[in-house]
Amino acid sequence: MVLLENDAFLVELTRLFDKSRLSGSVVLTIKRFNGHNKPVPREGRPPLPTPSEFLCLVRATLRSKKISTVIHSKDVNKFQQAYWNLLKSNINGLKKLKKVKSVKPKVH
């Protein structure tokens, strides 16, 4: 998995969306990240220090291509705005769902 800067991640995500137009889908996961990339230590070992601020980890996957980025709390609004603009421009192949008419039961 490649860890990228926020702007480079958005550029690469655009490329993944373009590649997925032919076949496949992009899977995106977002979760809270405490900055530790090591497992929790065993009993008897000193615990990991508590983080001063929590970060946001964003991962995108298309087939075997995986990219990720870490967003600081001060940059969340800026990243979110850029991400939504990216989604608006790339979501255009969705199929419209047909409405199913419900049949009302007859009352005797």
DADAKA-V721420 format. One record per pair of residues at least 24 apart in sequence whose C-alpha atoms are under 8 Angstrom apart, sorted by the first residue. I is the first residue (numbers start at 1). J is the second residue. If there is no record, write none. Layout:
# DADAKA-V721420
I | J
I | J
This chain:
# DADAKA-V721420
1 | 65
1 | 66
1 | 67
1 | 68
2 | 66
2 | 67
2 | 68
3 | 67
3 | 68
3 | 69
3 | 70
4 | 67
4 | 68
4 | 69
4 | 70
5 | 69
5 | 70
6 | 69
6 | 70
6 | 71
6 | 79
9 | 67
9 | 68
9 | 69
10 | 82
10 | 83
10 | 86
12 | 67
13 | 60
14 | 86
14 | 90
16 | 62
17 | 90
18 | 90
20 | 62
24 | 62
24 | 63
25 | 62
25 | 63
26 | 60
26 | 61
26 | 62
27 | 60
27 | 61
27 | 62
28 | 58
28 | 59
28 | 60
28 | 61
29 | 58
29 | 59
29 | 60
30 | 56
30 | 57
30 | 58
30 | 59
31 | 56
31 | 57
31 | 58
32 | 56
32 | 57
33 | 57
